[in-house]
Amino acid sequence: MLETARSILRRDPAAHSLLEVLLTYPGLHALFWYRIAHYLSKHKLYVLAGLVSSHGARQTGILIAPAAQIGKRVFIDHGVGVVVGETAVIEDDVTLLHGVTLGSRHESDGQKRHPHIKQGAFIGANAQILGPIVIGEESKVGAGAVVLKNVSAGTTVVGSPAHIATQHKSKVIQVPFSENQQEFKEL
């Protein structure tokens, strides 16, 4: 947890100290409760895992299923309203903002139902990532996006349903400096 707290301190410009991160960041606290619940779940102590998970959700407003797989240095910023489903996988160095849902779209017979978020991805506030899809390495999902299809590595998606964000050419035209502009600027 200390490694995660140090990572948050480096990544969050609002963080003032390691002590502040350790004591006041609900995302870090949710990961603490998740790690205990995950351990219990792996050892088939499902009721205890569920109780710990429920306690963590009440304390932080962040619901992480005990069976989910979460890597290192994951930053859940603000956190309230984040939901991580049972078969979700979150790799290392991922950032999730508040209101993110890693959910399922359809019931299935014990198969993977939730997203796989690859290393270094950034998921914006209130984004909904639904189904057994993959969000690629270092990709970005815009705030409020609804993602129903795989996202390639290094890609930014926005909207509902999510689509690749394109950069439009600038509409500002560079005009050479003239004497008339100089007189106008001096006024």
C-alpha positions as CSV (number, residue, x, y, z in Angstrom):
1,M,0.0,0.0,0.0
2,L,2.9,2.3,0.6
3,E,4.1,1.9,-3.0
4,T,0.6,2.9,-4.2
5,A,0.5,5.9,-1.8
6,R,3.9,7.1,-3.2
7,S,2.6,6.7,-6.7
8,I,-0.5,8.7,-5.9
9,L,1.7,11.4,-4.4
10,R,3.7,11.6,-7.6
11,R,0.6,11.6,-9.9
12,D,-1.8,13.9,-8.0
13,P,-0.9,17.6,-8.0
14,A,-3.4,18.1,-5.2
15,A,-1.6,15.8,-2.8
16,H,0.6,17.6,-0.3
17,S,2.3,14.8,1.6
18,L,2.5,11.0,1.9
19,L,0.7,11.2,5.3
20,E,-2.2,13.1,3.7
21,V,-2.6,10.4,1.0
22,L,-2.4,7.6,3.5
23,L,-5.0,9.1,5.9
24,T,-7.4,10.9,3.6
25,Y,-7.6,9.2,0.1
26,P,-10.7,7.0,-0.1
27,G,-9.4,5.2,-3.2
28,L,-6.4,4.0,-1.3
29,H,-8.6,2.9,1.6
30,A,-10.9,1.1,-0.8
31,L,-7.8,-0.8,-2.2
32,F,-6.8,-1.7,1.3
33,W,-10.2,-3.3,2.0
34,Y,-10.2,-4.9,-1.4
35,R,-6.8,-6.6,-0.9
36,I,-8.1,-8.2,2.3
37,A,-11.4,-9.3,0.6
38,H,-9.5,-10.6,-2.4
39,Y,-7.2,-12.7,-0.1
40,L,-10.3,-14.2,1.6
41,S,-12.0,-14.8,-1.7
42,K,-8.9,-16.6,-3.1
43,H,-9.0,-18.9,0.0
44,K,-12.7,-19.6,-0.6
45,L,-13.9,-17.6,2.4
46,Y,-16.6,-16.0,0.3
47,V,-18.9,-14.8,3.1
48,L,-16.0,-13.1,5.0
49,A,-14.8,-11.6,1.7
50,G,-18.2,-10.2,1.0
51,L,-18.5,-8.7,4.5
52,V,-15.1,-7.0,4.2
53,S,-16.0,-5.8,0.7
54,S,-19.3,-4.4,2.0
55,H,-17.6,-2.7,4.8
56,G,-15.1,-1.1,2.5
57,A,-17.9,0.1,0.2
58,R,-19.7,1.7,3.1
59,Q,-16.6,3.4,4.3
60,T,-15.4,4.7,0.9
61,G,-18.3,4.8,-1.5
62,I,-16.2,2.5,-3.8
63,L,-17.4,-1.0,-4.5
64,I,-14.8,-3.5,-5.7
65,A,-15.8,-7.1,-6.0
66,P,-13.5,-9.4,-4.0
67,A,-12.7,-11.6,-7.0
68,A,-11.7,-8.7,-9.3
69,Q,-7.9,-8.6,-10.1
70,I,-6.2,-5.3,-9.4
71,G,-2.5,-4.6,-10.1
72,K,-0.1,-2.3,-8.4
73,R,-0.1,1.5,-8.1
74,V,-3.7,1.9,-9.1
75,F,-5.1,5.3,-8.4
76,I,-8.8,5.7,-7.7
77,D,-9.1,9.5,-7.6
78,H,-12.0,10.9,-5.6
79,G,-13.5,7.5,-6.0
80,V,-17.1,7.9,-4.9
81,G,-19.4,5.8,-7.1
82,V,-16.7,3.6,-8.6
83,V,-17.9,0.0,-9.2
84,V,-15.5,-2.8,-10.3
85,G,-17.2,-6.0,-11.3
86,E,-16.2,-9.6,-10.3
87,T,-14.3,-10.6,-13.4
88,A,-12.7,-7.2,-14.1
89,V,-8.9,-7.0,-14.4
90,I,-7.1,-3.7,-13.8
91,E,-3.4,-3.8,-14.5
92,D,-0.6,-1.6,-13.0
93,D,-0.5,2.2,-13.0
94,V,-4.2,2.7,-14.0
95,T,-6.1,5.8,-13.0
96,L,-9.8,5.7,-12.4
97,L,-11.8,8.9,-11.6
98,H,-15.1,9.0,-9.7
99,G,-18.2,7.3,-10.9
100,V,-16.4,4.8,-13.2
101,T,-18.2,1.5,-13.7
102,L,-16.4,-1.6,-14.9
103,G,-19.5,-3.6,-15.5
104,S,-21.1,-6.4,-17.5
105,R,-23.6,-6.2,-20.3
106,H,-24.9,-9.8,-20.4
107,E,-25.2,-12.7,-18.0
108,S,-22.9,-15.6,-18.9
109,D,-22.1,-19.0,-17.5
110,G,-19.1,-18.3,-15.4
111,Q,-17.2,-16.7,-18.3
112,K,-15.5,-13.3,-18.2
113,R,-18.2,-10.6,-18.1
114,H,-16.2,-7.4,-17.2
115,P,-13.5,-5.3,-18.8
116,H,-9.7,-5.7,-18.8
117,I,-8.0,-2.4,-18.3
118,K,-4.4,-2.5,-19.4
119,Q,-1.3,-0.9,-17.9
120,G,-1.2,2.9,-17.7
121,A,-4.8,3.5,-18.9
122,F,-6.7,6.6,-17.7
123,I,-10.5,6.3,-17.2
124,G,-12.3,9.7,-16.9
125,A,-15.1,10.5,-14.5
126,N,-18.4,8.7,-14.9
127,A,-17.2,6.5,-17.8
128,Q,-19.0,3.3,-18.2
129,I,-16.9,0.4,-19.6
130,L,-19.2,-2.5,-20.1
131,G,-18.6,-6.1,-21.1
132,P,-15.6,-8.4,-21.6
133,I,-13.6,-5.8,-23.6
134,V,-10.0,-4.6,-23.4
135,I,-8.9,-1.0,-22.8
136,G,-5.3,-0.9,-24.2
137,E,-2.1,0.3,-22.6
138,E,-1.7,4.0,-22.1
139,S,-5.2,4.7,-23.6
140,K,-7.6,7.3,-22.3
141,V,-11.4,7.1,-21.9
142,G,-13.1,10.5,-21.7
143,A,-15.5,11.6,-19.0
144,G,-19.0,10.2,-19.4
145,A,-18.0,7.8,-22.2
146,V,-19.9,4.6,-22.7
147,V,-17.4,2.0,-24.0
148,L,-18.8,-1.1,-25.5
149,K,-15.9,-2.1,-27.8
150,N,-12.1,-2.7,-27.4
151,V,-9.9,0.3,-27.3
152,S,-6.5,0.1,-28.9
153,A,-3.3,1.0,-27.0
154,G,-2.5,4.7,-26.9
155,T,-6.0,5.7,-28.2
156,T,-8.4,8.3,-26.7
157,V,-12.1,7.6,-26.9
158,V,-15.0,9.9,-26.0
159,G,-18.8,10.0,-26.2
160,S,-21.7,7.7,-26.0
161,P,-21.2,5.3,-27.5
162,A,-17.5,5.9,-27.4
163,H,-15.6,6.7,-30.5
164,I,-12.0,7.6,-31.2
165,A,-11.3,11.3,-30.5
166,T,-9.8,13.0,-33.5
167,Q,-7.8,16.2,-33.4
168,H,-9.1,18.8,-35.7
169,K,-6.8,21.2,-37.5
170,S,-6.6,24.6,-35.9
171,K,-9.0,27.1,-37.3
172,V,-6.6,29.9,-36.3
173,I,-4.7,31.1,-39.3
174,Q,-1.3,32.6,-38.8
175,V,-1.2,36.1,-40.3
176,P,2.1,37.9,-41.0
177,F,2.7,40.9,-38.7
178,S,2.1,44.3,-40.4
179,E,2.6,47.9,-39.4
180,N,-1.2,48.4,-39.2
181,Q,-1.4,45.7,-36.5
182,Q,1.4,47.4,-34.6
183,E,-0.5,50.7,-34.5
184,F,-3.6,48.8,-33.3
185,K,-1.8,46.9,-30.6
186,E,-0.3,50.2,-29.2
187,L,-3.7,51.8,-28.8
